[in-house]
Amino acid sequence: MTKLITLVELDKDVLAEKIKDFELRYYLELPISFKQLILDYNVCKPVKTFYKKNNLEFNLNYFLGISEDKYQSLSENYETYVNRMPDEIFPIGSVDGGDLLCMNKKSDEVYYWFHETDDWGLEGVDKWPSKVAESIEEFTNQLILPELPSQQEIEIAKKNSRVKITPISVKIKNEQREKQGLPPLSFEEWEELLNG
């Protein structure tokens, strides 16, 4: 499996107890591979986070686990999405853009849940999420480093972006200039300098 970085550290005994509480509360026995992932790494992030295969690409933020942060919490995400996806799967990871990585409750199969087309909480939606791997290990081994933008994409982004100037930012910038022995600039001068 690719290297994982723990984001929320907890004692293994505490993790084991919290996992047991989760399973009792939701009448769900977590697949062994996911349970072991939480015990070994809890909330964690792979070094490589980008999935690109079969016309599907997304960036994994992190695997869920035991956390006080509601966005990283397995139980908070389970409660939020339990009725918004097929009964056979549950959320195991956060994906950019409000999407989820999910797992089959009875097997190790991993799925990508796209909130715009797979959300069963929306009227008329009953599409199954896309299967991305047979297991967490297979999934993480497929991950790559995010692709860097091309020089052309960078130039387009620079051309179409602007730095927002505020009175507070002008004050801070002018204080920095004063420490360097430089005269202050007006709001308009800063606007021209940063966005000209």
C-alpha positions as CSV (number, residue, x, y, z in Angstrom):
1,M,0.0,0.0,0.0
2,T,1.2,3.5,-0.7
3,K,2.5,5.5,2.3
4,L,-0.2,7.1,4.5
5,I,0.2,10.1,6.8
6,T,-1.8,10.2,10.0
7,L,-3.7,13.5,10.4
8,V,-5.4,12.8,13.8
9,E,-3.5,10.7,16.3
10,L,-5.2,8.7,19.0
11,D,-4.1,5.8,21.3
12,K,-4.9,2.4,19.7
13,D,-7.0,1.4,22.7
14,V,-9.1,4.6,22.4
15,L,-9.4,3.9,18.6
16,A,-10.5,0.3,19.2
17,E,-13.1,1.4,21.8
18,K,-14.5,4.2,19.5
19,I,-14.7,1.7,16.5
20,K,-16.6,-0.7,18.7
21,D,-19.0,2.1,19.8
22,F,-19.5,3.1,16.1
23,E,-20.3,-0.5,15.1
24,L,-22.8,-0.9,18.0
25,R,-24.5,2.4,17.4
26,Y,-25.0,1.8,13.7
27,Y,-25.5,-1.9,13.7
28,L,-22.6,-2.2,11.3
29,E,-19.5,-4.3,11.4
30,L,-16.8,-2.4,9.5
31,P,-14.9,-4.4,6.9
32,I,-11.6,-5.7,8.5
33,S,-9.4,-3.8,6.0
34,F,-11.0,-0.4,6.8
35,K,-11.1,-1.1,10.6
36,Q,-7.3,-1.9,10.4
37,L,-6.7,1.3,8.4
38,I,-8.3,3.3,11.3
39,L,-6.4,1.4,14.0
40,D,-3.1,1.9,12.2
41,Y,-3.5,5.5,10.9
42,N,-6.9,6.8,12.0
43,V,-7.8,9.9,9.9
44,C,-5.1,9.8,7.3
45,K,-4.0,10.9,3.9
46,P,-2.0,9.0,1.2
47,V,1.1,10.7,-0.1
48,K,-0.3,10.3,-3.6
49,T,-3.9,11.5,-3.7
50,F,-5.0,11.7,-7.3
51,Y,-7.1,9.0,-9.0
52,K,-7.3,9.0,-12.8
53,K,-8.7,5.9,-14.6
54,N,-11.5,5.0,-17.0
55,N,-12.6,8.7,-17.6
56,L,-12.9,9.3,-13.9
57,E,-10.5,11.6,-12.0
58,F,-10.7,13.0,-8.5
59,N,-8.4,14.0,-5.6
60,L,-8.8,12.3,-2.2
61,N,-8.5,14.7,0.7
62,Y,-8.3,12.0,3.4
63,F,-9.7,8.8,4.8
64,L,-12.3,9.3,7.6
65,G,-11.7,8.1,11.1
66,I,-12.2,8.9,14.7
67,S,-12.1,12.7,15.0
68,E,-13.8,15.6,16.8
69,D,-13.8,17.5,13.4
70,K,-17.1,16.7,11.8
71,Y,-15.6,16.7,8.3
72,Q,-13.1,14.0,9.3
73,S,-15.4,12.0,11.5
74,L,-16.6,8.6,10.3
75,S,-19.7,8.8,12.4
76,E,-20.7,12.3,11.4
77,N,-20.3,11.5,7.7
78,Y,-22.2,8.2,8.1
79,E,-25.1,10.0,9.7
80,T,-25.1,12.7,7.0
81,Y,-25.0,10.3,4.1
82,V,-26.6,7.1,5.2
83,N,-29.9,7.7,3.3
84,R,-28.2,9.4,0.4
85,M,-26.5,6.3,-1.0
86,P,-27.2,2.6,-1.5
87,D,-27.6,0.7,1.8
88,E,-24.7,-1.6,0.8
89,I,-22.1,1.2,1.0
90,F,-20.9,3.8,3.5
91,P,-18.5,6.8,3.3
92,I,-14.8,6.2,4.1
93,G,-13.1,9.2,2.6
94,S,-13.4,12.9,1.7
95,V,-12.9,13.8,-2.0
96,D,-12.5,17.4,-3.4
97,G,-15.7,19.1,-4.3
98,G,-18.0,17.5,-1.7
99,D,-17.8,14.0,-3.1
100,L,-17.0,10.8,-1.2
101,L,-15.0,7.6,-1.3
102,C,-17.2,4.8,-0.1
103,M,-16.9,1.1,0.7
104,N,-19.1,-1.9,0.5
105,K,-20.3,-3.0,4.0
106,K,-19.8,-6.7,3.2
107,S,-16.8,-6.6,0.9
108,D,-13.7,-4.5,0.4
109,E,-14.9,-2.9,-2.8
110,V,-14.3,0.9,-3.0
111,Y,-16.6,3.3,-4.8
112,Y,-16.6,7.0,-5.8
113,W,-19.8,8.8,-4.9
114,F,-20.3,11.9,-7.0
115,H,-22.7,14.3,-5.2
116,E,-24.3,15.6,-8.4
117,T,-25.4,12.3,-9.9
118,D,-25.2,9.7,-7.1
119,D,-27.0,11.5,-4.3
120,W,-30.1,9.4,-3.6
121,G,-31.4,12.2,-1.4
122,L,-32.3,14.1,-4.6
123,E,-35.6,13.3,-6.3
124,G,-35.3,10.8,-9.1
125,V,-31.7,9.8,-8.4
126,D,-30.9,6.1,-8.0
127,K,-27.6,5.8,-9.8
128,W,-25.0,3.6,-8.2
129,P,-21.6,5.2,-7.4
130,S,-18.7,4.1,-9.7
131,K,-16.6,1.2,-8.5
132,V,-12.9,2.2,-8.4
133,A,-11.2,-0.7,-6.8
134,E,-11.6,-4.2,-5.2
135,S,-10.0,-3.0,-2.0
136,I,-8.5,0.0,-0.2
137,E,-5.0,-1.4,-0.9
138,E,-5.8,-1.6,-4.7
139,F,-7.3,1.9,-4.6
140,T,-4.3,3.5,-2.8
141,N,-1.8,1.7,-5.2
142,Q,-3.6,3.3,-8.2
143,L,-3.2,6.8,-6.8
144,I,-0.7,9.2,-8.5
145,L,0.6,12.6,-7.7
146,P,-1.8,15.4,-8.8
147,E,-1.0,16.7,-12.3
148,L,0.7,20.0,-12.4
149,P,-0.9,22.7,-14.6
150,S,0.8,23.4,-17.9
151,Q,2.6,26.7,-18.5
152,Q,-0.2,27.8,-20.7
153,E,-2.8,27.1,-18.0
154,I,-0.7,29.1,-15.5
155,E,-0.4,32.0,-17.9
156,I,-4.2,32.0,-18.5
157,A,-4.8,31.9,-14.7
158,K,-2.5,34.8,-14.1
159,K,-4.1,36.8,-16.9
160,N,-7.6,36.3,-15.5
161,S,-6.8,36.8,-11.8
162,R,-6.7,39.9,-9.7
163,V,-5.3,40.6,-6.2
164,K,-8.0,42.0,-4.0
165,I,-6.9,45.2,-2.3
166,T,-8.5,46.3,1.0
167,P,-7.7,49.3,3.3
168,I,-6.3,46.9,5.9
169,S,-4.0,45.2,3.3
170,V,-2.8,48.7,2.2
171,K,-2.1,49.6,5.8
172,I,-0.1,46.4,6.4
173,K,1.9,46.7,3.1
174,N,2.7,50.3,3.9
175,E,3.9,49.4,7.4
176,Q,6.2,46.8,5.8
177,R,7.5,49.5,3.4
178,E,8.1,51.9,6.3
179,K,10.3,49.3,8.0
180,Q,12.3,49.2,4.8
181,G,12.6,52.9,4.7
182,L,10.3,53.3,1.7
183,P,7.4,55.8,1.4
184,P,3.8,54.6,1.6
185,L,1.8,54.0,-1.5
186,S,-1.8,55.0,-2.1
187,F,-4.7,52.5,-2.5
188,E,-4.6,53.2,-6.3
189,E,-0.8,52.8,-6.5
190,W,-1.1,49.4,-4.8
191,E,-3.9,48.4,-7.2
192,E,-1.8,49.3,-10.2
193,L,1.3,47.6,-8.7
194,L,-0.4,44.3,-7.9
195,N,-2.9,44.1,-10.8
196,G,-1.4,46.4,-13.4
